Amino acid sequence: EAGVAQSPRYKIIEKRQSVAFWCNPISGHATLYWYQQILGQGPKLLIQFQNNGVVDDSQLPKDRFSAERLKGVDSTLKIQPAKLEDSAVYLCASSLDPVGRAKNIQYFGAGTRLSVL
Amino acid sequence: GQQLNQSPQSMFIQEGEDVSMNCTSSSIFNTWLWYKQEPGEGPVLLIALYKAGELTSNGRLTAQFGITRKDSFLNISASIPSDVGIYFCAGLYNFNKFYFGSGTKLNVKP
């Protein structure tokens, strides 16, 4: 079974530029998550989709971050414009079970490492 | 948001030694997960716990879901060099959102 695919693996941009990340979850997984992991910290949830609907985006800086999962499969996360403090690894995860189930195991992709100069 | 306090922050041990780490919170969690992350990779699931008091093993790894539902523990027996990495706990809060600890960085000296 293929895992969670993310691209690109690395991205370097200057502040105020835009950037987009792509994620393809494990086939059949209903729930998709985007996390931000700053160096030395644990992942922090940015947004959570169930199929193509947003379940939780309470920690997404909506003035500059946006995400979509139009067909309920793959997803894109965009930052516009980027700030220095956005430098981090952006992880995508997916889970088979919908939100609300105890056995909601998340499987992670390798992440996109973003450097904002 | 919820806070998960993970300790120790880092460990330096000799190959063959046993390792213990834990994750605590002031809130009750429904599920506890333990992940390992290596440089340049995403977290990889090690063990999942669903019931208070549950004790689950995965090879040399054993984890427990605390009785109070506010903590979890991970033990690694007879450590080997490939155990090196950062270990994260994650708790499912209110059945709908995961929170992660800040990680325990494990270094194993051959």
Interface residues (C-beta under 8 A of the other chain):
Chain A: V4 Y33 G40 Q41 G42 P43 K44 L45 Q48 V55 D56 Q59 L91 A93 V99 G100 R101 A102 K103 N104 I105 Q106 Y107 F108 G109 A110 G111 R113
Chain B: G1 L4 Q6 N30 T31 L33 Y35 G40 E41 G42 P43 V44 L45 A48 Y50 F88 A90 L92 F95 N96 K97 F98 Y99 F100 G101 S102 G103
